[in-house]
Amino acid sequence: MTLDVLKTGNAAKIVKVEGEGAMRKRLLDMGLTPKTVVKLYKKAPMGDPIEIIVRGYHLTLRLKEARNIHLTELSEDNKR
């Protein structure tokens, strides 16, 4: 699954960050690296952009950017 389909309040672990050139580098520089846990905090009223919590800070992304971040669901042990 990708970050743009994560449900509000759910957390998942990043598996892969896609994209080309500057956009991919920018996502990685913001801390969106593989094995990092992200949580969807909220969505804008029309659904775009979304606000996530990553590495203890809030980050806002457009859905276009969020589609480049592939996730895996956390096991019950990792959700605590």
C-alpha positions as CSV (number, residue, x, y, z in Angstrom):
1,M,0.0,0.0,0.0
2,T,1.1,3.6,-0.4
3,L,0.9,6.5,2.1
4,D,-2.0,8.2,0.2
5,V,-4.4,5.3,1.2
6,L,-3.4,5.0,4.9
7,K,-6.4,5.6,7.1
8,T,-6.4,8.5,9.6
9,G,-5.0,7.4,13.0
10,N,-3.2,4.3,11.5
11,A,0.5,3.8,11.5
12,A,2.7,1.9,9.1
13,K,6.4,1.3,8.3
14,I,8.0,2.7,5.1
15,V,9.3,0.0,2.8
16,K,10.4,2.0,-0.2
17,V,10.4,5.6,-1.5
18,E,10.0,6.0,-5.2
19,G,10.2,9.1,-7.4
20,E,12.7,10.8,-9.5
21,G,15.5,13.2,-8.8
22,A,14.8,16.2,-6.6
23,M,11.4,15.0,-5.3
24,R,12.7,11.6,-4.1
25,K,15.7,13.3,-2.5
26,R,13.5,15.8,-0.7
27,L,11.3,13.1,0.7
28,L,14.3,11.2,2.0
29,D,15.8,14.4,3.5
30,M,12.5,15.0,5.4
31,G,13.1,11.7,7.2
32,L,10.9,9.5,5.0
33,T,13.3,6.6,4.8
34,P,12.8,2.9,4.7
35,K,12.1,1.2,8.1
36,T,10.7,4.5,9.5
37,V,7.2,4.4,11.1
38,V,4.7,7.0,10.0
39,K,1.2,7.8,11.3
40,L,-1.5,9.6,9.4
41,Y,-2.6,12.4,11.7
42,K,-5.3,14.0,9.6
43,K,-6.5,14.9,6.1
44,A,-7.6,18.2,4.7
45,P,-11.4,18.6,4.2
46,M,-11.0,17.8,0.5
47,G,-8.5,15.0,1.2
48,D,-5.4,16.8,-0.1
49,P,-2.9,17.5,1.5
50,I,-2.4,15.0,4.4
51,E,-0.6,15.5,7.7
52,I,1.6,12.7,9.0
53,I,3.7,12.2,12.1
54,V,7.2,11.0,11.3
55,R,10.2,10.9,13.7
56,G,8.3,13.0,16.2
57,Y,7.3,15.9,14.0
58,H,4.3,16.8,11.9
59,L,4.8,16.9,8.1
60,T,2.3,17.9,5.4
61,L,2.4,16.2,2.0
62,R,0.4,16.4,-1.2
63,L,-1.3,13.1,-2.3
64,K,0.9,13.1,-5.4
65,E,4.0,12.9,-3.1
66,A,2.4,10.4,-0.7
67,R,1.8,8.0,-3.6
68,N,5.6,7.5,-3.9
69,I,5.9,6.2,-0.4
70,H,5.3,2.4,-0.1
71,L,4.3,1.1,3.3
72,T,3.7,-2.2,5.2
73,E,1.2,-2.5,8.0
74,L,2.6,-2.9,11.5
75,S,2.1,-6.0,13.5
76,E,0.2,-5.8,16.7
77,D,3.5,-5.9,18.7
78,N,4.9,-2.9,16.9
79,K,1.7,-0.7,17.3
80,R,2.3,-0.2,21.0
